């Protein structure tokens, strides 16, 4: 069982949807959509208990968001902008 903060999970889902929209990545979209359904179920609770499969989706989305942020930072640096 994985216990997560629902606000942090919502931010991760939001970032996942943004990445999938920009890149057309169906795997990221499916992970975000799956986690959103669980989040909605736990909406009134500050912590959500998720099974191991959803824990894997969280780790997958976290990695995708980190990769995207590194890519965007590298692009800004190469373009000579600060942000």
C-alpha positions in Angstrom: 0.0 0.0 0.0 1.2 3.5 -0.9 0.0 6.6 1.1 0.3 9.9 -0.7 -0.6 13.5 -0.1 -3.6 14.3 -2.3 -2.5 17.9 -3.1 0.9 16.7 -4.3 -0.7 13.9 -6.3 -3.0 16.4 -8.0 0.0 18.6 -9.0 1.7 15.5 -10.4 -1.4 14.5 -12.4 -1.7 18.1 -13.8 1.9 18.0 -14.9 1.4 14.5 -16.4 -1.6 15.7 -18.5 0.4 18.8 -19.6 3.3 16.5 -20.8 1.0 14.1 -22.6 -0.8 17.0 -24.3 2.5 18.5 -25.6 4.1 15.3 -26.6 1.2 13.0 -27.4 2.5 10.4 -25.0 -0.3 7.9 -24.4 1.5 6.1 -21.6 1.8 9.3 -19.6 -1.8 10.2 -20.3 -3.1 6.8 -19.2 -1.0 6.9 -16.0 -2.4 10.4 -15.2 -5.9 9.4 -16.0 -5.7 6.3 -13.8 -4.4 8.3 -10.9 -7.0 11.0 -11.4 -9.8 8.4 -10.9 -8.3 7.3 -7.6 -7.7 10.9 -6.5 -11.4 11.7 -7.1 -12.4 8.8 -5.0 -10.2 10.1 -2.1 -11.0 13.8 -2.7 -12.2 14.5 0.8 -9.2 13.0 2.5 -5.7 14.6 2.9 -4.1 11.2 2.3 -5.0 8.6 -0.2 -4.1 4.9 0.1 -3.2 3.4 -3.3 -2.3 -0.1 -4.3 1.1 -1.0 -5.7 0.1 -0.5 -9.4 -0.9 3.0 -8.7 2.3 3.5 -6.8 4.2 2.5 -10.0 2.1 5.0 -11.9 3.2 7.7 -9.5 6.8 6.8 -9.9 6.4 6.7 -13.7 4.8 10.2 -13.8 7.4 11.6 -11.4 10.1 10.4 -13.7 8.4 11.8 -16.8 7.9 15.2 -15.1 11.5 15.3 -14.0 12.7 14.5 -17.5 10.4 17.2 -19.0 11.7 19.8 -16.5 15.3 19.0 -17.3 14.6 19.3 -21.1 12.8 22.6 -20.6 15.6 24.0 -18.4 18.2 22.9 -21.0 16.2 24.6 -23.8 16.0 27.8 -21.8 19.7 27.8 -21.2 20.6 27.2 -24.8 18.2 29.9 -25.9 19.8 32.3 -23.4 16.7 33.0 -21.3 16.4 32.6 -17.6 13.0 31.3 -17.4 
